[in-house]
Amino acid sequence: MSEYQNHIRQTLEGQYEDPSEDLGMDAMRWTPAPASDDVTDEEMSTAAETAHALLDRAADAYLSLLNSVLGDGTHHMVASASTPHGELIEGQRLTVMGEAVIIDEAEAMRVCAVLAAGMVGCATGGLVARTFAPDGSESVRGWAVRNFWLRPLTANDIRQAYSVEPVTGAPLTPEPGVTYRQAERVPRPQAEAQPGSGSTGRTAPRDTRPPNRRN
């Protein structure tokens, strides 16, 4: 999986190009821009390292969701982030059948990029999964981006999110045949779950925001 994550990182940095595919990679490149001409090379390097760390963390969360949580079925996922620079939304469709996964890599990279953007200070984010299970049932569950990870939303949280039109605030009629589910906990990487194990696994960047601005 590290090779896959490196591929994502290179894409965001603009280092990866495939002339045979028009995937809109320019929109995904994450190269921190200086706020002024007074920004030093060291500050730029620190910003780039933070971006890489957030992208690594988003990829870890995405892969953990994929490997341990989603389950069999076809899943329509939408990741969103609200940042000081605007709203980001990316969707993806994938199918899980036992250990087999049918997935579009470009869509997965974009979802990871949006999750990473939601982890940046002063930003918020989340991910919703609509699952069509092998037994024909349809359900929706969601996770919020908090403290550099995906935190499960309750069934009531996701039900309320789908009961109001986001632009006008008007109530929406519940979708027939859809179950709003309590989301599962997304496991953290084993090395992180066992501090002091001597592993060199990734850790989240230190949160330097004041408490009232944290996700």
TAPE-V625530 format. One record per pair of residues at least 4 apart in sequence whose C-alpha atoms are under 7 Angstrom apart, sorted by sequence separation. I is the first residue (numbers start at 0). J is the second residue. D is the distance in whole Angstrom. If there is no record, write none. Layout:
I,J,D ; I,J,D
This chain:
0,4,6 ; 1,5,6 ; 2,6,6 ; 3,7,6 ; 4,8,6 ; 5,9,6 ; 6,10,6 ; 7,11,6 ; 8,12,6 ; 9,13,6 ; 10,14,6 ; 24,28,7 ; 34,38,7 ; 38,42,6 ; 39,43,6 ; 40,44,6 ; 41,45,6 ; 42,46,6 ; 43,47,6 ; 44,48,6 ; 45,49,6 ; 46,50,6 ; 47,51,6 ; 48,52,6 ; 49,53,6 ; 50,54,6 ; 51,55,6 ; 52,56,6 ; 53,57,6 ; 54,58,6 ; 55,59,6 ; 56,60,6 ; 57,61,6 ; 58,62,6 ; 59,63,6 ; 60,64,6 ; 61,65,6 ; 62,66,6 ; 63,67,6 ; 64,68,5 ; 65,69,6 ; 81,85,6 ; 82,86,6 ; 95,99,6 ; 96,100,6 ; 103,107,6 ; 104,108,6 ; 105,109,6 ; 106,110,6 ; 107,111,6 ; 108,112,6 ; 109,113,6 ; 110,114,6 ; 111,115,6 ; 112,116,6 ; 113,117,6 ; 114,118,7 ; 115,119,7 ; 118,122,6 ; 131,135,6 ; 132,136,5 ; 144,148,6 ; 145,149,6 ; 152,156,6 ; 153,157,7 ; 154,158,6 ; 155,159,6 ; 156,160,6 ; 157,161,6 ; 158,162,6 ; 159,163,7 ; 164,168,5 ; 187,191,7 ; 188,192,6 ; 189,193,6 ; 190,194,7 ; 208,212,6 ; 209,213,7 ; 9,14,5 ; 10,15,5 ; 33,38,6 ; 64,69,6 ; 81,86,5 ; 95,100,5 ; 117,122,5 ; 118,123,7 ; 131,136,6 ; 132,137,6 ; 144,149,5 ; 145,150,6 ; 152,157,7 ; 163,168,6 ; 164,169,5 ; 187,192,6 ; 208,213,6 ; 9,15,6 ; 80,86,6 ; 81,87,6 ; 94,100,6 ; 95,101,7 ; 117,123,5 ; 131,137,5 ; 143,149,6 ; 144,150,6 ; 163,169,6 ; 164,170,6 ; 190,196,7 ; 80,87,5 ; 94,101,5 ; 117,124,4 ; 130,137,6 ; 131,138,7 ; 142,149,6 ; 143,150,5 ; 163,170,5 ; 164,171,6 ; 79,87,5 ; 80,88,7 ; 93,101,6 ; 94,102,7 ; 130,138,5 ; 142,150,5 ; 143,151,6 ; 162,170,6 ; 163,171,5 ; 190,198,6 ; 79,88,4 ; 93,102,5 ; 129,138,6 ; 130,139,6 ; 142,151,4 ; 143,152,7 ; 162,171,5 ; 191,200,7 ; 78,88,6 ; 79,89,7 ; 114,124,7 ; 129,139,4 ; 141,151,6 ; 142,152,5 ; 162,172,7 ; 190,200,6 ; 77,88,7 ; 78,89,5 ; 128,139,6 ; 129,140,7 ; 141,152,5 ; 162,173,6 ; 13,25,7 ; 77,89,6 ; 78,90,6 ; 128,140,6 ; 77,90,4 ; 127,140,6 ; 128,141,6 ; 10,24,7 ; 76,90,6 ; 77,91,6 ; 127,141,4 ; 140,154,7 ; 13,28,5 ; 31,46,6 ; 76,91,5 ; 91,106,6 ; 126,141,6 ; 127,142,6 ; 11,27,5 ; 12,28,5 ; 31,47,6 ; 75,91,6 ; 76,92,6 ; 90,106,7 ; 91,107,7 ; 126,142,5 ; 141,157,6 ; 11,28,4 ; 12,29,5 ; 75,92,5 ; 125,142,6 ; 126,143,6 ; 140,157,6 ; 10,28,6 ; 11,29,5 ; 12,30,6 ; 74,92,6 ; 75,93,7 ; 125,143,4 ; 74,93,5 ; 124,143,6 ; 125,144,5 ; 73,93,6 ; 74,94,6 ; 89,109,6 ; 90,110,7 ; 124,144,5 ; 73,94,4 ; 89,110,6 ; 123,144,7 ; 158,179,6 ; 72,94,6 ; 73,95,6 ; 157,179,6 ; 72,95,5 ; 71,95,5 ; 72,96,7 ; 89,113,7 ; 70,95,7 ; 71,96,5 ; 88,113,7 ; 154,179,5 ; 71,97,6 ; 87,113,6 ; 118,144,7 ; 154,180,5 ; 117,144,6 ; 154,181,4 ; 153,181,4 ; 118,147,5 ; 152,181,6 ; 153,182,6 ; 152,182,6 ; 151,182,5 ; 78,110,6 ; 151,183,6 ; 80,113,6 ; 151,184,6 ; 79,113,6 ; 80,114,7 ; 150,184,7 ; 78,113,6 ; 78,114,7 ; 80,116,6 ; 81,117,7 ; 149,185,7 ; 80,117,5 ; 82,121,7 ; 83,122,7 ; 137,176,7 ; 138,177,5 ; 139,178,6 ; 140,179,6 ; 82,122,5 ; 137,177,5 ; 138,178,4 ; 139,179,5 ; 140,180,5 ; 142,182,7 ; 81,122,6 ; 82,123,7 ; 137,178,6 ; 138,179,6 ; 139,180,6 ; 140,181,6 ; 141,182,6 ; 80,122,7 ; 81,123,5 ; 138,180,7 ; 140,182,5 ; 8,51,7 ; 80,123,6 ; 81,124,6 ; 80,124,4 ; 79,124,5 ; 80,125,7 ; 79,125,6 ; 78,125,6 ; 79,126,6 ; 78,126,4 ; 77,126,6 ; 78,127,7 ; 61,111,7 ; 76,126,7 ; 77,127,5 ; 4,55,7 ; 76,127,6 ; 77,128,7 ; 76,128,4 ; 58,111,6 ; 75,128,6 ; 76,129,6 ; 4,58,6 ; 57,111,6 ; 74,128,6 ; 75,129,5 ; 74,129,6 ; 75,130,6 ; 74,130,4 ; 147,203,7 ; 57,114,6 ; 73,130,6 ; 74,131,6 ; 54,112,7 ; 57,115,5 ; 72,130,6 ; 73,131,5 ; 72,131,6 ; 73,132,7 ; 72,132,4 ; 54,115,5 ; 71,132,6 ; 72,133,6 ; 53,115,5 ; 71,133,7 ; 53,118,7 ; 146,214,6 ; 145,214,5 ; 60,148,6 ; 120,208,7 ; 60,149,7 ; 56,147,7 ; 121,212,6 ; 123,214,6 ; 7,108,6 ; 68,183,7 ; 68,185,7 ; 64,185,6 ; 63,185,6 ; 63,186,6 ; 56,203,7 ; 53,203,7 ; 52,203,6 ; 52,204,7 ; 49,204,7
